[in-house]
């Protein structure tokens, strides 16, 4: 054996381990048939398509804003049959445009999926090439390792030849080490791209579901319009009688149950008091705070039903354990949100559905609002404050992008839900939250005017 044997073995072992780790992330040959050059060209084409779709979406958003302004103006005219019919007509036209916006968003998401798949193809090709290079280097080093020092001297009698051979071996070892490091980086990159693909597919599913819901919303609005006209026969006095019959009293609204997963049940009055406290500290509309928390509690039956051990990303687990330790809670009994069906991590905590790392960032701010130190993700007052603080930060970027309050709040809600991927959820989560906030605004006005 040569004197280089131990070095070769160590590098050989590292290369084999990385090759095994990388293998599960490689697709079949058929799925990887696309070449790197064609994948790059495809990505460029997709970017151009996305720019065109974004321009269409901005135009639609402008038209939607006009209808929202008209609806607000009709509401300010007071309760009348004419105003109500005009408002319903504007709402129907607005939702029709929202369906178009959702469809464009879906096209953008599908473009993102295609682009990510192209990037995965390129990365997988790079991994294959890198593994091939590592294999070649390993073979050459292995062959050299089988040559004894005496044989090496016989094959290279001149000192300069022996020196060149030693230099070549050193260079191969250096290249092998670099290739092993690069392979590890490429493997991590591929994992990230796979996760991005899963997130985009989830967004696509959400857009499809909401597009169907929007179509039902149009049907419901048309039915409501027809029913009002049928019940009143076009008479204003009959409409006013109908309004009085259907109007909820302040007492009924106050006693509505506001259910928060991880935070128990509150009456609407109690929830409003928490939201008002958070609003006074942050300036965020209490109706928007209530709407976001209401949406978070309605995300699905799996929210808050899993153990941190199986649901949470490894990077969040130490922070989660720190939070529960500070609060004197058993981490095994504190349920968190479950992973999505596509494998994206869960681990969000309490009514506000904050991940541990995000909660840690806002902990001091929450304490300054509620006085709880440390604050608890599972305590209602702290959860309301956390939501308001996050919304306040998200709103700052939205104010610079949109001119109307509704558009700004829609953007803010989407950011609360999806972070950097908020545009994919503008007309799904964002719009649903704004609609819910408008209902809460009316409810708040009812209970405050009677108190």
C-alpha positions in Angstrom: 0.0 0.0 0.0 1.2 3.5 -0.7 1.6 6.2 1.9 -1.5 8.0 0.5 -3.9 5.1 1.4 -5.5 6.6 4.6 -6.2 10.0 2.9 -7.8 8.1 0.0 -10.0 6.1 2.3 -11.3 9.0 4.2 -12.2 11.0 1.1 -13.6 7.8 -0.5 -15.8 7.3 2.5 -17.1 10.9 2.5 -17.8 10.7 -1.3 -19.7 7.4 -0.9 -21.9 8.8 1.9 -22.8 11.9 -0.1 -23.6 9.8 -3.1 -26.0 7.7 -1.1 -27.6 10.8 0.5 -28.1 12.5 -2.9 -29.5 9.5 -4.7 -33.1 9.7 -3.2 -33.5 13.2 -4.6 -32.8 12.2 -8.2 -35.7 11.5 -10.5 -35.9 8.7 -13.0 -34.0 9.0 -16.3 -37.2 9.7 -18.2 -38.2 12.5 -15.8 -34.7 14.0 -16.3 -34.6 13.7 -20.0 -34.7 17.5 -20.5 -31.2 19.0 -21.0 -29.8 21.8 -18.9 -29.8 24.2 -21.8 -33.4 23.6 -22.7 -34.4 23.9 -19.1 -32.6 27.3 -18.9 -34.4 28.5 -22.0 -37.7 27.3 -20.6 -37.1 29.2 -17.4 -36.5 32.4 -19.3 -39.7 31.9 -21.3 -41.6 31.3 -18.2 -40.3 34.6 -16.6 -41.5 36.5 -19.6 -45.0 34.9 -19.3 -45.1 35.7 -15.6 -44.4 39.4 -16.4 -47.3 39.5 -18.8 -49.6 37.8 -16.4 -48.6 40.2 -13.6 -49.5 43.2 -15.9 -52.9 41.7 -16.5 -53.4 41.1 -12.8 -52.5 44.7 -12.0 -55.1 45.9 -14.5 -57.8 43.7 -13.0 -56.9 44.9 -9.5 -57.5 48.5 -10.6 -60.9 47.6 -11.9 -61.7 45.7 -8.6 -60.7 48.7 -6.6 -63.3 50.8 -8.6 -66.1 48.4 -7.7 -65.0 48.3 -4.1 -65.2 52.1 -4.0 -68.6 52.0 -5.5 -69.8 49.4 -3.0 -68.5 51.6 -0.1 -70.4 54.6 -1.6 -73.6 52.6 -1.8 -73.3 51.6 1.8 -72.8 55.2 2.9 -76.1 56.2 1.2 -77.9 54.4 4.0 -80.3 51.4 4.0 -82.5 51.5 1.0 -83.7 49.1 -1.6 -82.1 50.9 -4.4 -78.7 51.1 -2.6 -78.9 47.4 -1.7 -79.6 46.3 -5.3 -76.8 48.6 -6.6 -74.5 47.1 -4.0 -75.3 43.5 -5.0 -74.8 44.3 -8.7 -71.4 45.8 -7.9 -70.5 42.9 -5.7 -71.4 40.4 -8.5 -69.3 42.4 -11.0 -66.4 42.6 -8.5 -66.4 38.8 -7.8 -66.5 38.1 -11.6 -63.3 40.2 -11.8 -61.9 38.4 -8.8 -62.4 35.1 -10.5 -60.4 36.4 -13.4 -57.7 37.5 -11.0 -57.7 34.1 -9.3 -57.4 32.4 -12.7 -54.4 34.6 -13.6 -52.8 33.9 -10.2 -53.3 30.2 -10.9 -51.6 30.6 -14.2 -48.7 32.4 -12.4 -48.4 29.5 -9.9 -48.4 26.9 -12.6 -45.6 28.9 -14.3 -43.7 28.9 -11.0 -44.2 25.1 -10.8 -42.9 24.7 -14.3 -39.9 27.0 -13.6 -39.1 25.1 -10.4 -39.3 21.8 -12.2 -36.8 23.2 -14.8 -34.5 24.3 -12.0 -34.7 20.8 -10.5 -33.8 19.3 -13.8 -30.7 21.5 -14.0 -29.7 20.8 -10.4 -30.2 17.1 -10.9 -28.1 17.2 -14.0 -25.3 19.0 -12.1 -25.5 16.4 -9.4 -25.2 13.6 -11.9 -22.1 15.3 -13.5 -20.6 15.9 -10.2 -21.1 12.3 -9.1 -19.5 11.1 -12.3 -16.5 13.4 -11.7 -16.2 12.0 -8.2 -16.4 8.5 -9.5 -13.6 9.1 -12.0 -11.4 10.6 -9.3 -12.1 7.8 -6.9 -11.1 5.3 -9.6 -7.9 7.0 -10.3 -7.0 7.3 -6.6 -7.9 3.7 -6.1 -5.7 2.6 -8.9 -2.8 4.7 -7.5 -3.5 3.3 -4.0 -2.8 -0.2 -5.3 0.7 0.8 -6.4 3.4 0.3 -3.7 6.1 2.8 -3.0 8.7 0.5 -4.7 6.6 0.1 -7.8 6.1 3.8 -7.9 9.9 4.4 -7.8 10.5 1.8 -10.5 7.8 3.4 -12.8 9.2 6.9 -12.1 13.0 6.5 -11.8 13.6 10.2 -12.2 13.0 12.4 -9.1 11.1 14.9 -11.2 8.7 12.2 -12.5 8.1 11.0 -8.9 7.5 14.6 -7.8 5.0 15.2 -10.7 3.2 12.0 -9.6 3.0 13.2 -6.1 1.7 16.6 -7.2 -1.0 14.9 -9.4 -2.1 12.8 -6.5 -2.4 15.9 -4.3 -4.3 17.8 -7.0 -6.7 14.8 -7.4 -7.3 14.8 -3.6 -7.9 18.5 -3.6 -10.4 18.2 -6.5 -12.1 15.3 -4.9 -12.6 17.2 -1.7 -14.0 20.2 -3.6 -16.3 18.0 -5.6 -17.6 16.3 -2.5 -18.4 19.7 -1.0 -20.1 20.8 -4.2 -22.1 17.7 -4.3 -23.4 18.3 -0.7 -24.4 21.9 -1.7 -26.2 20.7 -4.8 -28.0 18.1 -2.8 -29.2 20.8 -0.4 -30.2 23.0 -3.3 -32.3 20.2 -4.8 -34.0 19.6 -1.4 -34.9 23.3 -1.3 -36.3 23.3 -4.8 -38.4 20.2 -4.1 -39.8 22.0 -1.1 -40.6 25.1 -3.2 -42.3 22.9 -5.7 -44.5 21.4 -2.9 -45.4 24.9 -1.7 -46.4 26.0 -5.2 -48.6 23.0 -5.7 -50.3 23.7 -2.4 -50.9 27.3 -3.5 -52.4 26.0 -6.8 -54.8 23.8 -5.0 -55.9 26.7 -2.8 -56.5 28.9 -5.8 -58.6 26.2 -7.5 -60.7 25.7 -4.4 -61.3 29.4 -4.0 -62.1 29.9 -7.6 -64.9 27.4 -7.2 -66.0 29.2 -4.0 -66.1 32.5 -5.9 -68.4 31.1 -8.5 -70.7 30.0 -5.8 -70.5 33.4 -4.3 -71.9 34.9 -7.5 -74.7 32.4 -7.5 -75.6 33.3 -3.9 -75.5 37.1 -4.6 -77.8 36.7 -7.6 -80.2 34.5 -5.5 -80.1 37.1 -2.7 -81.0 39.9 -5.2 -83.8 37.9 -6.7 -85.2 37.0 -3.2 -85.1 40.7 -2.1 -87.0 41.8 -5.2 -89.5 39.0 -4.8 -90.1 39.7 -1.1 -90.4 43.5 -1.5 -92.0 43.6 -4.9 -89.8 46.7 -5.4 -91.4 48.6 -2.6 -89.1 50.6 -0.2 -91.4 50.2 2.8 -91.4 46.4 2.4 -87.6 46.4 2.2 -87.3 48.4 5.5 -89.6 45.8 7.2 -87.4 43.0 5.8 -84.2 44.7 7.1 -85.6 45.0 10.6 -86.6 41.3 10.7 -83.2 40.1 9.7 -81.1 42.5 11.7 -79.1 40.9 14.5 -79.4 42.7 17.9 -76.3 43.8 19.7 -76.9 41.2 22.4 -77.0 38.4 19.8 -73.7 39.6 18.3 -72.0 39.9 21.7 -72.9 36.3 22.6 -71.7 34.8 19.3 -69.1 32.2 19.9 -65.7 33.1 18.6 -63.7 29.8 18.6 -59.9 29.8 18.5 -58.0 26.5 18.1 -55.5 26.3 20.9 -57.1 29.2 22.7 -60.6 27.9 23.6 -63.9 29.6 23.0 -64.7 33.3 23.5 -67.8 35.3 23.0 -67.6 37.9 20.3 -67.6 40.6 23.0 -64.6 39.0 24.7 -62.7 38.5 21.4 -63.4 42.2 20.5 -61.9 43.4 23.8 -58.7 41.5 23.1 -58.6 42.8 19.6 -59.3 46.4 20.8 -56.4 46.2 23.3 -54.0 44.9 20.5 -55.4 47.6 18.1 -54.7 50.4 20.6 -51.1 49.3 20.9 -50.5 48.8 17.1 -53.0 50.9 15.2 -54.2 47.8 13.3 -58.0 47.7 12.7 -59.5 45.3 15.4 -61.8 43.9 12.7 -58.8 42.8 10.7 -57.2 41.2 13.8 -60.4 39.3 14.5 -60.7 38.2 10.8 -57.2 36.9 10.6 -57.6 34.9 13.9 -60.9 33.6 12.6 -59.3 32.5 9.4 -56.4 30.9 11.2 -58.9 28.9 13.4 -60.8 27.7 10.3 -57.8 26.4 8.3 -58.7 22.8 8.9 -59.1 20.0 11.3 -55.4 19.1 11.4 -54.4 22.5 12.8 -53.2 22.1 16.4 -53.5 18.3 16.4 -49.9 17.1 16.1 -46.9 16.6 18.2 -43.9 18.9 17.7 -41.7 15.8 17.3 -43.4 14.8 14.1 -44.7 18.1 12.7 -42.0 20.7 13.4 -39.0 21.6 11.4 -35.7 20.5 13.1 -34.6 24.2 13.3 -37.7 25.2 15.3 -37.7 22.4 17.8 -35.0 23.8 20.2 -36.9 27.2 20.2 -40.2 25.4 20.9 -38.6 23.5 23.8 -37.2 26.8 25.2 -40.6 28.5 25.0 -42.4 25.7 26.8 -39.7 25.4 29.4 -39.9 29.2 30.1 -43.7 28.8 30.5 -43.4 25.7 32.7 -45.4 23.6 30.1 -45.0 20.0 29.1 -43.9 20.2 25.4 -45.4 16.7 24.8 -48.9 18.0 25.7 -48.8 21.2 23.6 -50.2 20.4 20.2 -49.1 22.3 17.1 -50.2 22.4 13.5 -49.7 19.3 11.4 -47.6 19.1 8.2 -49.4 19.6 4.9 -50.1 16.6 2.8 -47.3 17.6 0.5 -44.7 17.3 3.3 -44.3 21.0 4.1 -43.6 21.3 7.9 -46.3 22.3 10.4 -45.4 23.3 13.9 -47.4 26.6 14.3 -48.6 27.3 17.8 -51.8 28.5 19.4 -54.5 30.8 18.1 -52.1 33.1 16.2 -50.4 30.1 14.5 -46.9 31.4 14.9 -43.9 29.2 14.3 -41.5 29.1 17.3 -38.8 31.2 15.5 -41.4 33.9 14.6 -42.8 33.9 18.1 -39.4 34.4 19.6 -38.8 37.5 17.3 -42.0 39.1 18.6 -41.9 38.0 22.2 -40.6 41.3 23.7 -43.1 43.3 21.7 -46.0 41.1 22.9 -44.8 41.5 26.5 -44.9 45.3 26.1 -48.5 45.1 25.0 -49.9 42.6 27.5 -47.4 42.7 30.3 -46.9 39.0 30.2 -43.3 38.0 30.5 -42.7 35.6 29.0 -45.8 35.7 26.7 -47.5 32.5 25.8 -48.6 31.4 22.3 -51.6 29.6 23.9 -52.9 32.6 25.8 -55.5 34.6 24.1 -54.3 38.1 25.0 -50.8 37.3 23.9 -52.0 35.7 20.7 -54.1 38.7 19.7 -51.1 41.0 20.4 -48.8 38.8 18.3 -51.2 38.9 15.4 -51.6 42.6 15.6 -47.8 43.2 15.8 -47.2 41.0 12.8 -50.0 42.6 10.8 -48.5 46.0 11.6 -45.1 45.1 10.1 -46.7 43.4 7.1 -48.9 46.4 6.5 -46.0 48.7 6.0 -44.9 47.1 2.7 -48.5 46.9 1.5 -49.2 50.6 2.0 -46.4 51.4 -0.5 -47.9 48.9 -3.1 -51.7 49.7 -2.9 -53.6 53.0 -2.5 -56.9 51.7 -1.0 -57.5 50.4 2.5 -59.1 47.2 1.3 -56.3 46.4 -1.1 -53.7 47.1 1.7 -55.6 44.9 4.1 -55.9 42.1 1.5 -52.1 42.3 0.9 -51.4 42.3 4.7 -53.6 39.2 5.4 -51.9 37.3 2.5 -48.5 38.2 3.9 -49.6 37.0 7.3 -50.5 33.6 5.8 -47.8 33.1 3.2 -44.9 35.4 4.0 -42.8 36.0 0.9 -45.2 33.9 -1.3 -48.1 36.3 -0.4 -49.1 37.1 -4.0 -50.2 33.6 -4.6 -52.7 34.0 -1.8 -53.9 37.5 -2.5 -57.3 36.5 -3.9 -57.7 33.4 -1.7 -56.7 33.8 1.9 -56.3 37.6 1.6 -59.7 38.3 0.0 -61.5 35.8 2.3 -60.0 37.6 5.3 -61.0 41.1 4.1 -64.6 39.9 3.5 -64.7 38.5 7.0 -63.3 41.8 8.4 -66.0 43.7 6.8 -68.6 41.6 8.5 -66.8 42.1 11.9 -66.7 45.9 11.2 -70.5 45.9 11.0 -70.8 43.7 14.1 -68.4 46.0 16.1 -70.4 49.0 15.0 -73.6 47.4 16.3 -72.3 46.5 19.7 -70.5 49.8 20.3 -73.4 51.9 19.2 -75.8 50.3 21.7 -73.4 50.3 24.7 
